[in-house]
Amino acid sequence: MGYPLYSPQVNNDSINYVPGAQLLTYWLAWMVGKAGSIPAYRVIQVGYTAIAAFIATVCCRRILRLGVPELRGGEGWLWNSFWYATLLLIATNPITNHFAHNMHADALAEVANLAAFYLLLRYIRPPPAGYWPPWW
């Protein structure tokens, strides 16, 4: 206790990331009463990845709507399921994500990056009037 979070680089034990992801993960685990549980931390990390895969699926649909505007919003539940399952597999596969098995800050960083990309797609072109659901 009392050891600094950012120590000199010659020690090679300092955290290179801001502690936001770790603090949020700890807070979520603390909220469910599992603050000292490593499996709870891993479940939360997988939850971040599942959220990232969902946002990526929404981005895929948005890109498809930009490319083929005559498509309707209610069609393609099978494609949505396929995209979500594929993107979740890609995000949790140790070949494509080298930190998938570690409790690393990358899962929350994926959520933040994909949320920013989704906002970029929203900025490019808003959905047509009466399009449901409005966030797709």
C-alpha positions in Angstrom: 0.0 0.0 0.0 1.3 3.4 -0.8 3.1 2.3 -3.9 2.7 4.9 -6.7 0.4 4.1 -9.6 2.9 5.6 -12.0 6.5 4.7 -11.1 9.7 5.4 -13.0 10.0 3.5 -16.3 13.1 1.8 -15.2 11.0 -0.2 -12.8 8.9 -1.5 -15.7 5.9 -1.9 -13.5 3.9 1.4 -14.0 0.4 1.4 -15.5 0.5 2.8 -19.0 -3.3 3.5 -19.0 -5.3 5.9 -17.0 -7.1 4.1 -14.2 -10.6 4.9 -15.4 -11.4 1.4 -16.7 -10.1 -0.3 -13.6 -12.0 2.0 -11.3 -15.3 1.6 -13.3 -14.8 -2.2 -13.2 -14.2 -2.1 -9.5 -17.2 0.1 -8.9 -19.5 -2.2 -10.9 -18.2 -5.2 -9.0 -18.6 -3.3 -5.7 -22.2 -2.4 -6.6 -23.1 -6.1 -6.9 -21.2 -7.0 -3.7 -18.2 -8.8 -5.5 -15.5 -6.2 -5.1 -12.8 -8.9 -4.4 -14.0 -11.4 -7.0 -11.7 -12.0 -10.0 -14.5 -13.9 -11.8 -16.8 -10.9 -11.4 -14.2 -8.7 -12.9 -13.9 -11.0 -15.9 -17.7 -11.1 -16.3 -17.7 -7.3 -16.3 -15.0 -7.3 -19.0 -17.0 -9.7 -21.1 -20.0 -7.4 -20.6 -17.9 -4.5 -22.0 -17.0 -6.7 -25.0 -20.7 -7.6 -25.5 -21.7 -3.9 -25.4 -18.9 -3.2 -28.0 -20.2 -6.0 -30.3 -23.7 -4.6 -30.0 -22.5 -1.1 -30.9 -20.5 -2.5 -33.8 -23.6 -4.3 -35.0 -25.5 -1.0 -34.9 -22.6 0.6 -36.9 -22.8 -2.2 -39.5 -26.5 -1.6 -40.0 -25.9 2.2 -40.2 -23.2 1.7 -42.8 -25.5 -0.6 -44.8 -28.3 2.0 -44.6 -25.8 4.6 -45.9 -24.9 2.3 -48.8 -28.3 0.9 -49.6 -30.9 3.5 -48.5 -34.0 1.6 -49.8 -33.7 -1.0 -47.1 -36.2 -1.0 -44.3 -35.4 -1.0 -40.6 -37.6 -4.0 -39.6 -35.9 -6.4 -42.0 -32.8 -8.5 -41.3 -33.1 -9.8 -37.8 -31.1 -12.9 -39.0 -28.4 -10.6 -40.3 -28.3 -8.7 -37.1 -27.9 -11.9 -35.1 -25.1 -13.0 -37.5 -23.3 -9.7 -37.3 -23.6 -9.6 -33.5 -22.3 -13.2 -33.1 -19.5 -12.7 -35.5 -18.3 -9.5 -34.0 -18.5 -10.9 -30.5 -16.5 -13.9 -31.6 -13.9 -11.6 -33.2 -13.7 -9.4 -30.1 -13.2 -12.4 -27.7 -11.0 -14.5 -29.9 -7.3 -14.5 -28.7 -6.1 -14.5 -32.3 -7.8 -11.2 -33.2 -7.7 -9.7 -29.7 -4.5 -10.5 -27.8 -5.9 -9.2 -24.5 -9.2 -11.0 -24.5 -8.1 -13.4 -21.8 -6.7 -10.7 -19.5 -8.4 -8.1 -17.4 -7.2 -5.3 -19.6 -8.5 -1.8 -20.3 -9.0 -2.6 -24.0 -12.6 -3.9 -23.6 -13.8 -0.5 -22.3 -11.6 1.3 -24.8 -13.4 -0.7 -27.6 -16.8 0.5 -26.2 -15.5 4.1 -26.2 -14.0 3.9 -29.8 -17.1 2.3 -31.2 -19.4 4.8 -29.5 -17.3 7.6 -31.1 -17.5 5.8 -34.5 -21.3 5.5 -34.2 -21.6 9.2 -33.4 -19.5 9.8 -36.5 -21.9 7.7 -38.6 -24.8 9.7 -37.1 -23.2 12.9 -38.0 -22.6 11.8 -41.6 -26.3 11.4 -42.4 -29.3 11.4 -40.0 -31.9 8.6 -40.5 -35.0 9.4 -42.6 -38.1 10.8 -40.9 -40.3 8.1 -39.4 -37.5 5.5 -39.3 -37.8 3.1 -36.4 -35.9 2.4 -34.2 -34.2 5.9 -34.3 -30.8 4.7 -33.0 -30.3 2.1 -35.8 
